[in-house]
């Protein structure tokens, strides 16, 4: 199976679209989900692209004596798409066609009221429209939906689906300006064969997806939320005096924070490490303060020997920790360490010298072996987090535990490599670190 369910397919499709489309809360972008199965997929796409979501209602016009054979389709706002070849070949009269169209349009309108209530369809004029379905078999409904979007004034139509037969959408039948498909497998029989759960989407699920999208759009944008958080928190650039040098840092103190987690980055990194910043943001949300700073100056980091000078890095950590003890905004708050790679070795070394001045340590993919002589004197509670696929570092951390005398634990994140770049693995690190610093028991 390629997908667990439609939500899983939607998230994967959204990730692909986000990487290829430039959309920053762009009101010119609208996502339409084909009812019913395409709506849960489209809901995930709309959330990631931060775009409005609407349902796309298309009803096939089946030949009377062979209903599965489509001779056209009807969509909202009076849109009708006909396959003239099928109409002529089937011998359907104008009166028969009109009756079938009337019947299907009545059903379409009933479903529109069921899904939207009194809300009108979103205006597509001049906009980029992403039409989303859960997959394509023959493609007749998807093509009709694209034509309908264009007839309603869409300036640019993108058809996005998780799966379709090999080669589909590349020929003259293509009705979208762009076709985005994650998988085009050979041996395609039906869309459902590529889902572990392909149970029918209900009307209630469609309504829930639309209501959730409307509620999300009514919330302040992330930028406004971030600005509000900054106003409530103490969030500042903080130059740190270390001997004759000033090292740039960033301090974030949520209101009421009782602890400050000092980050020690790894080799070749800095206070701008995206992984450390990701974890720091998660800790801030949990009410923990964070300090990210550069362990080396720009000039120093060019010398490779400095990057692995654990004593030098540990001295920097010690001086910064002592400065935090004296600064008005951080005085009286407990200090913890979060170290990555070589930074973890520096954190362990510094904690060994500072004793009870450091409450807890979390190491992500750390090199405790580089501070081995100091491990027996570490008193801070220590959590070692290692990726399950980072075999060499896992062995080093397992061995380090034999030297530690403090409370300690080793957590292995399945499927993670040294940098925790695999989906969900950095979230696991953030959760483990948060619980360790807050003193929560292991799950």
C-alpha positions in Angstrom: 0.0 0.0 0.0 1.2 3.5 -0.8 -1.1 5.3 1.7 -2.6 4.5 5.1 -5.8 6.4 4.4 -7.0 9.6 2.7 -5.5 11.8 5.4 -2.1 10.2 5.0 -2.4 10.7 1.2 -3.4 14.3 1.7 -0.4 15.1 3.9 2.0 13.5 1.4 0.4 15.4 -1.5 0.5 18.6 0.5 4.2 18.2 1.3 4.9 17.8 -2.4 2.8 20.8 -3.4 4.2 23.0 -0.7 7.7 22.4 -2.0 6.7 23.3 -5.6 4.2 26.1 -5.2 4.9 29.6 -3.9 2.0 30.5 -1.7 2.2 32.8 1.4 -1.4 33.1 2.5 -2.2 34.0 -1.1 -5.8 34.7 -1.5 -5.5 33.9 -5.2 -5.1 30.2 -4.4 -8.2 28.0 -3.7 -8.3 24.3 -3.1 -11.3 22.3 -4.3 -11.9 18.7 -3.1 -14.0 16.4 -5.3 -16.9 15.1 -3.3 -16.8 12.9 -1.5 -13.5 11.0 -1.3 -11.3 13.9 -2.5 -12.4 16.2 0.3 -10.3 14.7 3.1 -7.3 14.7 0.9 -8.0 18.3 -0.2 -8.4 19.4 3.5 -4.8 18.4 4.3 -3.6 20.2 1.2 -5.5 23.4 2.0 -4.2 23.4 5.6 -0.6 23.2 4.5 -0.9 25.7 1.7 -3.0 28.0 4.0 -5.6 28.3 1.3 -9.5 28.3 1.4 -11.1 25.0 0.9 -14.4 24.3 -0.9 -16.1 21.2 -2.2 -16.2 20.5 -5.9 -19.4 18.9 -6.9 -19.6 17.0 -10.2 -22.2 14.5 -11.3 -21.6 12.1 -14.1 -24.3 11.9 -16.8 -24.6 8.2 -17.5 -26.0 6.6 -20.7 -29.5 5.4 -19.8 -28.9 1.7 -20.8 -25.3 1.7 -19.5 -25.1 4.1 -16.5 -21.4 3.4 -15.9 -20.6 4.9 -19.3 -20.3 8.7 -18.9 -21.5 10.9 -21.7 -20.8 14.0 -19.8 -21.0 15.7 -16.4 -22.7 18.6 -14.6 -21.2 20.9 -12.1 -22.4 23.9 -10.1 -23.5 27.2 -11.5 -24.9 25.7 -14.6 -21.7 24.1 -15.9 -22.3 21.2 -18.3 -19.6 19.2 -20.0 -20.6 16.8 -22.7 -18.7 14.1 -24.6 -20.3 14.6 -28.0 -18.9 11.4 -29.4 -20.5 9.3 -26.6 -23.8 11.2 -26.9 -24.0 10.6 -30.6 -22.9 6.9 -30.4 -25.4 6.1 -27.7 -28.3 7.6 -29.7 -29.6 9.5 -26.6 -32.2 12.1 -27.6 -32.1 15.7 -26.5 -35.2 15.1 -24.3 -33.5 12.1 -22.7 -30.3 14.0 -22.1 -32.2 16.9 -20.6 -34.1 14.6 -18.2 -30.8 12.9 -17.1 -29.2 16.3 -16.6 -32.2 17.6 -14.6 -32.1 14.6 -12.3 -28.4 14.7 -11.7 -28.4 18.5 -11.2 -31.2 18.2 -8.6 -29.0 15.6 -6.7 -26.0 17.9 -7.0 -27.9 20.9 -5.6 -29.2 18.8 -2.7 -25.6 17.8 -1.9 -24.4 21.3 -2.2 -26.9 22.4 0.4 -26.0 19.5 2.6 -22.3 20.3 2.5 -22.3 24.1 2.6 -25.6 25.1 4.2 -26.3 28.7 3.1 -22.8 29.4 2.1 -22.3 30.2 -1.6 -19.5 28.5 -3.5 -16.2 30.2 -3.4 -15.5 32.7 -6.2 -12.9 31.3 -8.6 -12.6 34.2 -11.0 -9.0 35.1 -11.7 -7.6 32.6 -9.2 -5.4 29.6 -9.2 -7.5 26.5 -8.4 -6.0 23.3 -7.1 -8.5 20.5 -7.9 -7.9 17.5 -5.6 -9.2 13.9 -5.7 -8.2 10.8 -3.8 -7.0 9.2 -7.1 -7.8 8.8 -10.7 -9.1 5.7 -12.5 -10.5 6.8 -15.9 -10.3 10.5 -15.1 -13.6 11.6 -16.5 -14.8 13.2 -13.3 -11.5 14.9 -12.7 -11.4 16.3 -16.2 -15.0 17.6 -15.8 -14.1 19.2 -12.5 -11.1 21.0 -14.2 -13.3 22.2 -17.1 -15.9 23.4 -14.6 -13.3 25.3 -12.6 -12.2 27.0 -15.8 -15.7 27.8 -16.9 -16.2 29.4 -13.5 -13.3 31.8 -14.3 -10.2 30.1 -12.8 -7.1 31.6 -14.2 -4.9 28.6 -13.7 -6.0 25.0 -12.9 -3.9 22.5 -11.1 -5.1 18.9 -10.9 -3.4 17.2 -7.9 -3.9 13.5 -6.9 -2.0 11.0 -4.9 -2.2 8.2 -7.5 -3.2 7.6 -11.1 -2.4 5.1 -13.8 1.0 5.2 -15.5 1.0 7.9 -18.3 -2.4 9.4 -17.3 -2.6 13.2 -17.8 0.2 13.4 -20.3 -1.9 13.2 -23.5 -4.5 15.4 -25.3 -7.1 14.5 -22.6 -5.3 16.8 -20.2 -7.7 19.6 -19.1 -5.6 21.2 -16.4 -2.7 23.6 -16.8 -0.7 21.4 -14.5 -1.1 17.8 -13.3 0.6 16.8 -10.0 0.6 13.1 -9.2 2.7 11.4 -6.5 2.6 7.9 -8.0 1.8 6.5 -11.5 2.2 2.8 -11.0 2.1 0.2 -13.7 -0.5 -2.5 -13.2 -3.1 0.0 -12.0 -6.5 -1.7 -11.4 -8.4 0.7 -9.0 -7.6 3.6 -6.7 -8.5 1.6 -3.6 -5.7 -0.9 -4.1 -3.2 1.8 -3.1 -4.9 2.5 0.3 -4.9 0.4 3.4 -8.2 2.1 4.4 -10.3 3.2 1.4 -13.7 3.1 3.2 -16.3 5.4 1.7 -16.2 9.0 2.8 -19.5 10.0 4.4 -21.5 13.3 4.0 -20.7 14.0 7.6 -17.0 13.8 7.0 -17.2 16.2 4.1 -19.1 18.7 6.2 -16.6 18.3 9.1 -13.7 19.0 6.7 -15.3 22.1 5.4 -16.3 23.4 8.8 -12.7 22.8 10.1 -11.2 24.7 7.2 -13.6 27.7 7.8 -12.6 27.7 11.5 -9.0 27.6 10.6 -9.3 30.6 8.2 -11.1 32.6 10.9 -8.1 32.3 13.2 -5.3 34.9 13.2 -2.5 34.0 10.8 0.6 32.4 12.2 2.5 35.7 11.9 -0.1 37.4 14.2 0.1 34.5 16.7 3.9 34.8 16.7 3.7 38.5 17.2 1.4 38.0 20.1 3.7 35.4 21.6 6.6 37.7 21.3 4.7 40.4 23.1 3.8 38.0 26.0 7.3 36.5 26.2 10.7 38.0 26.7 12.2 37.2 23.3 15.4 39.1 22.5 18.8 39.0 20.8 21.3 38.7 23.6 25.0 39.3 23.1 27.0 37.4 25.7 30.3 38.6 27.1 32.8 35.7 27.2 36.2 36.9 28.3 37.2 39.6 25.7 34.7 38.3 23.1 31.0 38.9 22.6 29.1 35.9 21.3 25.7 36.4 19.7 22.7 34.7 21.3 18.9 34.6 21.4 17.0 34.3 24.6 13.3 33.4 24.8 11.6 33.4 28.1 7.9 32.5 28.2 5.9 34.2 30.9 6.4 32.4 34.2 9.3 30.2 32.9 11.2 28.8 35.8 14.0 27.1 33.8 16.3 28.2 31.0 17.6 25.5 28.6 21.0 26.5 27.1 21.7 25.0 23.7 25.2 23.8 22.8 25.2 23.2 19.0 27.3 20.6 17.2 30.3 20.8 14.9 29.7 23.0 11.8 26.5 24.5 13.3 25.6 27.7 15.1 22.7 29.3 17.0 20.8 29.2 13.7 20.7 25.4 13.7 17.2 24.6 12.3 17.0 21.4 14.4 17.9 23.2 17.6 15.5 26.0 16.9 12.7 23.5 16.2 13.3 21.9 19.6 13.7 25.3 21.3 10.3 26.4 19.9 8.7 23.2 21.3 10.2 23.8 24.7 9.0 27.5 24.7 5.5 26.2 24.1 5.8 24.1 27.2 6.8 27.1 29.2 10.6 26.6 29.2 13.0 29.3 28.5 15.8 28.8 25.9 19.1 30.3 25.0 20.7 29.6 21.7 24.1 31.1 21.2 27.3 30.7 19.1 30.0 28.7 20.9 32.6 30.1 18.6 33.3 33.4 16.8 33.2 33.6 13.0 36.9 33.7 12.9 37.3 30.7 15.4 34.9 28.4 13.6 37.1 28.4 10.4 39.7 26.4 12.3 38.6 22.8 12.4 40.5 22.2 15.6 38.3 24.6 17.5 35.2 22.7 16.5 36.5 19.6 18.3 38.1 21.4 21.2 35.6 20.2 23.8 37.4 21.9 26.7 37.2 25.3 24.9 33.5 24.7 24.2 32.8 23.6 27.8 34.6 26.8 29.1 32.3 28.9 26.9 29.2 27.1 28.3 30.4 27.6 31.9 31.0 31.3 31.4 27.6 31.8 29.7 25.9 29.8 32.5 27.5 32.1 35.1 26.4 35.2 33.2 22.8 33.9 33.2 23.0 33.6 37.0 23.8 37.3 37.2 21.5 38.8 34.5 18.3 40.3 36.0 16.0 38.6 33.5 17.4 35.1 34.2 18.6 35.3 37.8 17.1 32.7 40.0 16.0 30.4 37.2 17.2 26.9 37.0 19.7 26.2 34.1 19.6 23.0 32.0 21.6 22.0 28.9 20.6 20.6 25.5 23.6 19.5 23.5 23.9 18.1 20.0 26.9 16.1 18.7 30.1 17.7 20.0 27.9 20.2 21.9 26.6 17.4 24.0 30.2 16.5 25.1 30.8 20.2 26.0 27.5 20.2 28.0 28.5 17.1 30.0 32.0 18.5 30.7 30.6 21.9 31.8 28.0 20.3 33.9 30.6 18.1 35.7 32.5 21.3 36.7 29.4 23.3 37.6 27.8 20.5 39.7 24.3 21.4 41.0 24.3 24.7 39.0 23.0 22.6 36.1 19.8 20.7 36.7 19.3 18.4 33.7 21.0 17.6 30.4 19.6 16.3 27.1 21.9 15.0 24.5 20.7 14.6 20.8 23.0 12.4 18.8 25.7 13.3 21.2 29.4 12.4 21.5 29.7 11.7 25.3 32.9 9.8 24.6 34.7 13.1 23.9 34.1 14.0 27.6 34.5 10.5 29.0 36.9 11.5 31.8 34.3 13.9 33.2 31.3 11.6 33.0 31.6 10.1 36.5 31.3 13.5 38.2 28.2 14.7 36.3 25.4 15.2 38.8 22.7 16.6 36.4 20.0 14.2 35.4 21.0 13.1 31.9 19.0 11.9 28.9 20.8 10.5 25.9 18.7 10.5 22.7 20.1 8.6 19.7 18.7 7.6 16.3 18.0 3.9 15.9 19.9 4.0 12.5 22.9 5.9 14.0 24.6 2.7 15.0 28.1 4.0 15.7 26.8 6.8 18.0 24.4 4.5 19.6 27.3 2.3 20.6 29.2 5.3 22.0 26.2 6.4 24.1 25.6 2.9 25.4 29.2 2.7 26.5 29.0 6.2 28.1 26.3 5.1 30.5 28.7 2.8 32.2 30.7 5.9 33.3 27.7 8.0 34.4 26.8 7.9 38.1 23.9 10.4 37.9 20.3 9.6 37.1 20.4 8.8 33.3 18.4 7.2 30.5 19.0 6.2 26.9 16.2 6.7 24.5 16.4 5.3 20.9 14.2 6.9 18.3 13.4 4.2 15.7 14.2 4.9 12.1 16.2 8.1 12.9 19.7 8.8 11.5 22.3 11.1 13.1 20.6 14.3 12.1 17.0 13.2 12.8 15.9 14.4 9.4 13.3 11.6 8.9 9.6 12.6 9.2 8.5 12.7 12.9 11.9 11.9 14.4 12.7 15.5 15.5 9.2 15.7 17.0 10.1 12.7 19.1 13.3 14.4 20.3 11.3 17.5 21.2 8.8 15.5 23.2 11.4 13.5 25.0 13.4 16.7 25.9 10.4 18.6 27.1 9.3 15.8 29.4 12.9 15.3 30.7 13.3 19.0 31.6 9.9 19.2 33.2 10.6 16.0 35.2 7.7 14.0 33.7 7.9 10.2 34.0 8.7 8.2 30.9 5.7 7.3 28.8 
